[in-house]
Amino acid sequence: MAVGTIDSREEMLSPEELHARLRRVGEERYHHQHPFHLLMHEGKLSRGQLQAWALNRYYYQSNIPVKDAIILSRSDDPEFRRAWRKRVVDHDGNAQQAGGIERWIRLAEATGLTRERVISCNEVLPAVRYAVDAYLSLVRSKTFLEAVASSLTEMFSRDLIALRMDRMRQHYPWLSGGLDYFTARLDQAPEDARFALQWVTEHARTRAEQELSIAALRAKCDILWAQLDAIYFSYVQPGWPPPGAFRIEEK
Amino acid sequence: MAVGTIDSREEMLSPEELHARLRRVGEERYHHQHPFHLLMHEGKLSRGQLQAWALNRYYYQSNIPVKDAIILSRSDDPEFRRAWRKRVVDHDGNAQQAGGIERWIRLAEATGLTRERVISCNEVLPAVRYAVDAYLSLVRSKTFLEAVASSLTEMFSRDLIALRMDRMRQHYPWLSGGLDYFTARLDQAPEDARFALQWVTEHARTRAEQELSIAALRAKCDILWAQLDAIYFSYVQPGWPPPGAFRIEEK
């Protein structure tokens, strides 16, 4: 990710300015604007297209706790680790309740896919795999600040999820039984976002570090966007999945 | 990359059988079949679309000697390293002649782009970047045998390059001055492919290793294919480059 050279004498952004810059990245680049989501929310996707989305996005969902475990492993601060490990629990679940991965599988099952087919990841688009792997690579190899800042997309996810749940119930009522994943995220995501935003605000101690944080959020938006581009290309227009990937069943 | 479980008692493939399996991967998955290349060879791409291709593919081209240096760094055999280092020289050049990267820049310049714009990689599609980075990750983290086998796409490149040069001269005569990259590859690629094929044939010593080699070639084909999918999606149909990426200039 190319980042503009920052004059070290340039002034730090105030917390308010930093937050405004981060929010602008979200407005411009978060995937709530992606044409695939627009079609979804207008009720224009077929069951097969929703299957393709659920199956491919499973690769992302199932790697979220891996990503968070990498971040955990890079922190030398027990307090940070205690706060962050919640994310691993949220997605992997515990003895009392299913986690986000299990709930995503149930969503995929509600589209008509079998659990085994989803979990195998055999039919995931290579481009989706590369984008998700790029996310793991980012949190592993960039600075710790950038790794944490890349999670700030959670700042924007609550609104998207609320809209999505509303439109899914309206346009795809047969999917309504599979929406528990989103219900849980309505509370989890804002809590995670608050923590991460406060942490980044406190730990970006130079203007250059603030700019790196903003660039990391942009990079994460690109990763989400690229997944939907690949799904759109393969399953909407022109509709050409690459050799070996999931194909929508002909009716 | 999911690979079918191999029964360890299953018989080794003969060299002829192994080569036939590898060739079949090429027939089914190599990017000579990709719709973007078909349009290119039919003369149906605009100058702007060729610019998008040259600019994006530069990210791949410029990482080839990095990929080969990773492979060099993983070999403990001076004889192998002496043979393989030719690839780094071919792409990086020497005092006597320009290498493949420089020749690719000249091709991009022939499409009307400036050298600086190409080299900066600022406008490369994120999806192209993820695919190329997945290639570096493959040669870094998979077995050495798989790293070498992933280069076997060279087995198929001579035919594609010969066809491309012919069609480019026919359909895009204004590009003819920029084809030196391909001229050089006509001899380099088959020589590289012969060495790698012989090495893989000798060093895949179980059926499971033979299957891993075949899967590595398939994985590399997916990486090439995904780059063209991203270019097609952004610059042909529907023609939606993601935020921040290269945009074709309106005439």
Interface residues (C-beta under 8 A of the other chain):
Chain A: A2 E28 R29 P35 S120 C121 N122 P126 A127 R129 Y130 A131 D133 A134 S137 R218 C221 D222 I223 W225 A226 D229 A230 Y232 F233 S234 Q237 P238 W240 P242 P243 G244
Chain B: A2 E28 R29 P35 S120 C121 N122 P126 A127 R129 Y130 A131 D133 A134 S137 R218 C221 D222 I223 W225 A226 D229 A230 Y232 F233 S234 Q237 P238 W240 P242 P243 G244
